[in-house]
Amino acid sequence: MSRRSPEEPRVSKVSVVVIWAKAPVEGSVEVFHSELAGLAAKGGKVEGTEFRLTSAGDRRLEITIADAESAPGAPPARVTVRTAQPFTFFVRDVTVAFPVYIPQYAVAVTTAEDARTFEQIARDIRALGLLSEIEQIESEPEEDYDSAARRTRSLQCQTWLGLSRDIRIFEISPHREAGYWGWIRPRFHGPGVVVEESRNNAGLWYDFAVGRGAACEVDITRRLDEGRLPIVHGEQRDEGMLYRLTVFVTYERTRLAAETLRGTQFLVADGYGFGHTFTPEQQAEFEKLAAAELSRNEETVCHVRVEAVNTGRVPRYAWFRTPAPRWNTTCGYSHEEAGGFGVFETGRVYCVSSVDGKPLARSETSVLVQPGGKAVFEFAVPHRPIPRERARQLAQADFDARLTEVRAFWQAKLAAAAQLELPEKRVDEMAHAGLLHLDLVTYGREPNDTVTATIGHYSAIGSESGPIILFYECMGLHDLARRAIQFFLDKQRPDGSIQNYETYKIETAAFLYFYGEHYRFTRDREWLKKTAPQALKAAEYLIAWRGRSKREEQRGRGYGMIDGKVADPEDPYRYFINSGYACAALIRAAEWMREIDPARSESLAVEAEAFRSDIRAELAACIARSPVVSLGDGTWCPTVPPWAEATGALSLYAEGERCFTHESFVAQDSLIGPHWLMFQGIIDADDSLGDILLRSHATLSTVRNVALSQPYYSRHDWAHVARGEAKAFLKTYYNGFSGLADRETYTWWEHYHLVSPHKTHEEAWFLMQTRWMLILERGDTLYLLRAVPRAWMSNGKSVRFERMGSHFGPVSLAVESRLGDGVMTASYSLDAERRPGKLVLRLPHPAGLKARKAEGGAYVPEAEAVEVERPAAQGVVTLRF
């Protein structure tokens, strides 16, 4: 029981009544942070804290609470009513105007003075005409990018450029505060580049200037080459002068191509990611390899061209300042007229500059440009300063020829993946650009070495690298996914655990889940035989870990679940996300072990099912003791905490704990909460538990159905697709990427408060969202276009993909809308050996019309879909309207 200081307000007694729709009802009452002063029943009897209501008429249980807490911030008095459908409420929340009405349980709680029956309360609430958060979305027009972008914030992010596989990358950006281009920062993935000339151990950082400088008007735009390639084009308008920038990265001398790409050894790359952890043996190997890996015979180079075009009718000046180190980063430097070189006092060259093909004589210059004419400034910044003789060679580089080879390099990468063609240009570009963004920071030696799928400037994490690997699978890049999985196997600890990032304890379970996904996608038995002993050791580690919680005193507080922090907050509890990953990993382990050891497979399956049962039991216990909250339609719904030991959503402060983190009160409830269990397959998204998780999450933890702070950690998105809730999903989808990704270059932040650029974990989940609305597997059923926007089906538009990966092998689809003729046609192709038991193809009419005739399968009007039982390897579906 809580104890109160004398000055805190108190309520001597409060009485509430619990009213059920049906009898009999029996159970008991518990009061927390207060005292039970009385219990009385109409239509039944009471013994101590237990009750039984049997009347067919009035069914009311009056609960009187003494000494109830009412001070803001104090742990509030709450009551748990334990029946076959137990629930909990805060005493302070009970009012006549908005009773605690839980139709799912056919129960209501109101004040003792309220004489209404359950049916009358239900009628009065329905009469208000309110809608829940999800119902409100269903009542609105379907979300699209324009409607979302008008309401969400527009964030701008620096752009990362590099070669892929190689940690010698560059950041480039305009000076946002000043309003002109720009700056360049070389990085070894995470940290900046420190060289012998660096002052105070600071990393290299170069500033340059285009145009007249900071002004009252800023007019800068950027875009990617072809809307998708990691080559940046920018424009800066300075009244009558237009400055056009083109920026790319390539080798210093060697032609960039798949066969010339070397990359960085994966352990060295990992060592330059923030947050990495090494065993002593790994640290020794890193130190042995690092110097040789980074001291190569040529650098990566950032090439920049600025074309200053006079768009006016009279001559105008153009201004340019070549890159120079920031004041606090290096020793002395100078600009040499003869070569257009930026030179450190050591004699090494950090930049080569020219104007109109001739060496730039001075570091700052103005050029008079005639109407319609242009001046061309070019400069090249090597990742680390180079000797003069190499600088002279670099000065001879043909910008256009290098640009052509870089463009061909990235185009070839896209051509090697599954082909995707979407009718919405922005989404189509983001899907392709996103794949290359992931590839850009997936490091390792080519062509076959282990790679590390990094996330922003952090090292790889089993949980956050998972969606990157998964999207590679979806795009048919199974070999790259295999190499990324090998990273975790190569770093596995002797006890079978995976501990790659700081003190996160989620990696073993998450890694093993995505390991199982690789087998589902590829059915690669040879790979499995080679790697299964290590994977099995990880599974055994999880089983032993779970075993430590199999104590009777742990019942209702995480029995059989694994403990440990799963993210930044130092909370070493039994998170549902961690146990969900572990259980799903064991389910998959039972699948792949059937290929190797059927007996062990059976024991793993038994363990996984017991694990699943324990998680569900603990979730039910949490729901029973977690306070209900009011939804938008006037009904109430239980909340659920992120870990099994807690009581309700942390943000409700049922026990007075702190929960504000990462600029949000609701981050832990939402981002690492139990709704992950739907994605992980521990609970069915369609059942009543799924309803509770989604409804409480929508009211507490979303804005425009998007989670706060770091929204792509929230897996309610998958649940909406799985449940066929296309409108709710699209609300999340469009408001999510319009508010967190740079709208010009499609680069992602990790958080809304501008933490961690080029965050590929967030981008990968967006890419997986795109994939789920195109392809979703559930059991033996393959869903196609389950959540695509209706606008994509407008007359003349098409959706196409070829060789996209799935649990059923490669899938291809081509949809053509000829609604001018009243027809939609979809042609599909499946793997002949791995076809699903059922194919469900959704073809929504833009106006919501239902087809009058379907060919190629059974039409389900309410789902706007055609179902094909035991589909052939190829088929055609036609809808006629």
C-alpha positions, 0 to 999 in steps of 0.5 A: 500500500502507498503512504501519503505525506500529510499535505497531499490531498485525499478522498475519504471514500469513493464508491463505484459500481460495476455493471455486467450485461449478463449473469452469472458472473463471479470473481474477486476484487483487488485494490491497489494504492488504497484500501477496500472499504466495502463490497456490496452486490445487487443480484448476488452475494459477497464474501470478503473480497469475492462475489457472485452475481446470479440475478437475471435483473439488476447485476451491480457490484458496488465497490467502496475505496477508502483513502484513495489517492488523488494527488497528481503524480502519486500512484493512483488508486486502481481496482482489479476485478478478476472474473473470466474476463478480468480488467483494471481501472483507475478509481479517479477515471470513473465518471457519470459522463464517460463511464468505463464502458468495455463492450468487449467484456460486456461490463461498465463501471460508473459512480454509485449514484448512477442508476443506469443499467448496462444497456442504458449506458451502452445506448447513451454512449452509442448516441454520442456518435463517436468513432474510435481512432481506427474507425475515424480513419475508416470514415475518411478518404484514403490517405495519400502522400499529398494529404499526409505531407500537408500535415507532417513535418518536412525534415532535411538530412545530409546525404551519404555518398560512397561506393558500397562495401567500403567504409570510406564514405562522405557526407554532403549538405547545404549550410542549412542555417546560412542558406547556401551550399555547402559542406563535405565531411569524410567518414569511416562509416561512424567516426570522422576521418582523423589524419596526421594534420588534424588538430585536437584529434578532430575529424576532417570537415570541409566548408565551401560556398556557392553564391553571395551568401546568407540572405533573407531568401533561401531557394535550394533544392536537391534530388537524386540522379534518376530519382534513385541513384546515390548521385546528388543534384542540387540547385541554388537560386540567387536571383538571376543566377542559378547554381547547379550542383552534381556530386558523386563518389568514385575511386581516385583512379580506378574505374568503378565497376562491380569487378573493381569494387574491393570493399572493407573487411567486415571486422574492420568495418564493424570496428568503425561503427558506433556502439560495436562490441568485441571479444578480446580475440576480435579486438586483436584481429581488428587491430591486426587488420585495420591499418592495412585495410585503411592504408590503400594505394588510392582513396575514394574521392568526392567529385563536385561540379557547380555550373553557375548559369546566368538566367537574366538579361544582363551580365551577372557575377557568380561567386565561389569558394573552394573547400577549406577545413573548418577552423578547429579540425586541422593544422595550417593550410593554403591554396596554391594557384599553380594546381588549384590545390588546397594544401596542408602544411605537411604538403599533402593535398586535400582538394583539387579545384578548377574553373572552366577547366583551368586550375582555380587561382585563388580559393575565393573568386567571382566570375562575370557570366554573360546572359545565357552563359555559365561558369563551371567550377569543379573540385575533388576532395579525396577521403584523406589528403594525398601526395602532390603527384597523385593530386596532379593525376586527380586534376586530370579526371574527366568529370563526365566520364567518371559520372557515367561510370558511377551511374552505370555502377549503381544502375547495374546493382538495381538490375541485379535485384528483383524488378519493381514498377509502381505507379506512384513516382515518389514511392517507386523512386523511394523503393529503388533509392532505398535499396541502394541506401541499404547497400551503400552502408553494407560493408565487406570485401567483395565478391564473397566475404562476410558483410555487415549490414550497418544502420546509420553510423552505428554498427550492425545490431541483430534486431535493427539489421534484421529488416535490412537483411529481410528486404534483401531477401524480398528483392531476390538478393539472397546471396547478399542476405546470406553474407550479412547473416554470416556476420553474426555467425562470425561474431557469435560468442562461445556460449552461443549468444550474439552480442554485437552492439553495446549491452543490448540483449535482443540480438540472439533472438532477433538474429535467429529469427532472421536466420530462419527467415533466410531458410524460408526464402531460399530453402538452401539446404547446403547452407543450412547444413554448414551453419546449423550447428552454430544456429542450434547453439544460439537456440539452445542458449535461448532455451537455457535463458528462458529456463531461468525464468521458469519459477513459480514466483515468476508467474504473472510477472514473466514466467518462462520469458527472457530478460535483459534490455532491448534498446537504449533505456537501462531496463533489464526486464522481460520484454515481450518483443525479446521473448516474441523474437526468441519464440518465433526463432525457435518455431523457425528452428524446428522448421529447419531442423527437420532437414537435419535432425527430425527428433531434435526438430520435434523437441524444438517445436514442443519447446516453442509451443510451450514458450508461446503458451507462456508468453500468451499467459503472461500477456493475459496476466498483464492485460488483467492488471493493466488500467483501461483507457478511454478510446475515441468512441467512448468505449474503454480498452485495456492497455499493456506494458512493454515488459511482463513485470510492469502494470499497464502502459508505462506512460500511465504511471500506475506504479509511478515509474519514470518513462520519458525517453527519446523525447516521448512519454510513450516511446517504450509502450509503443516502440518496444511494446507487445504489439510486436507479438503479432508480427512475430506470430505469437498471437494472431492479429485477427483475434481479440488480443490483437484488437486490444493491442491495436486499439490501445496503441492507437489512442495512446501512442500514435499521431495520424496512426504513426508512432512517436519519436522513432516510429519505424520501431512500431509494428502495428503497421504489419498488423493492419496489413495482416488484418486487411485494414488497408486504410489504417495501414495507408494512414501509417504509411504515408504519414510515416515517410512524409514526416521522417524521410528527406522529401528530396533525397529520401534519406532517413533520420532515426528520430524526429528530433534529428538524431542519426542520419542515413538511418537504414533501420528506419528505411528498411522497415519502410521498404518492408511496409512497401513490400507487405502491401504488395506481397504478404505471407500468412501461413499457406496463403500468399496475399498480393496487393493486400494494402495498395492504394486505390489510386494505383488502380486508376485507369491506365496505371499498372503495378509490376514486379518480377522475381520478388522473393517470398516464402513460396519462392520468386513471385511476379505480377503484372496488373493493368487497369483499363477501367475505361473499358471496365476491366482490370487484368492481373497476370501472376507467376509462381515458383512451380515447386513451392506454390502456396495453398491459396493465392488472394489477389486484391484489386480495389476499384478506385471508386470502391465499386465491386466487380460484376464478373471475375475470371480466374478465381472466386471473387470476394466482394467485401475483400475486393479480392480474388481467391485462387485455391491451389494456384497454378504456376502461372495464371491470369485474373480478370475483373469486369466492372 
